[in-house]
């Protein structure tokens, strides 16, 4: 069984490509089934976030080339362009990559914890569709365990560094006093909740949460004594806010240039600070062309994030060592599993020989033969039966000039020549 990983992320592809390769949640299930059929996969899971889209799969003879072709066709992208900004891993490299992703070492924000939850969500969705079997299931669970070890045994997550933190940090550079600022948060997911927490700690007390599902907006707003509105009500509150931070799963822009122009006129051109964390983008790029609008995307936060994450680099080196041990252990377990069927067959064959010999011995005892004689015949017969075929094959190999089989037998059965063979190695 071959394991593989195919993907793009913030390091290999600009936001313009990432937003085109992103999967809408409602399309994810069907997409995974399509990927299985297109690339010869037995198991599959798709991780799709603002910073990455990755396909993890396994099969007896999967094809990364076919998987790449499917991904390009599915999103109507030129395959050569996608090839240029993608990465492809198999087996131990795929294992290491997933563990690095789960531990936050491959994230825009080094060590950020949100990715682990997103990976667990991708696993759950694939599991619900019946697309997670023994192989991927074992890999995901091992990756989650390694990520937990990284969190427990290193300082990778101690500093408050995240996309949400970076967005609020940038706002603090724009506004002299956040206590007087009013913020509109579009979306109500985990990232926006983090944004709200950072804004609240920074002194922002006038928060409005806008979401497609009003109930979820109300739940989040209640945590911060904020106001909750539906997406359709955004134009009404836009003139009264200073900070807009958006992160939804919408496939179409939520905030357009026209609505912002209208709000600016009512604000008498008092500036807006906007951060669009979503991929695909929630705010039309043309909004950034307006005077008095400071619009930033995920990619624009890199400089702030890089400065804040330097303190995590030492911890990251420790984390890499944990991942290396974890990956090696996982591959060792896989190799052990490869021999399970052979060991089972060997034991079944030996059991069959023993049963046959035992049945023959019992008949001899019933016929009145002396027990000592029966036991002696039983022992000799078992020895001959069990060793006949291996002996024949060993002699054939020796006649052909192959001593690898002889050395293997010496090692397997710890024969007298075993110590000598070890010293020669």
Order of alpha helices (4+ residues) and beta strands (2+ residues): beta-alpha-alpha-beta-beta-alpha-alpha-beta-alpha-alpha-alpha-alpha-beta-alpha-beta-alpha-beta-alpha-beta-alpha-beta-beta-alpha-alpha-alpha-alpha-alpha-alpha
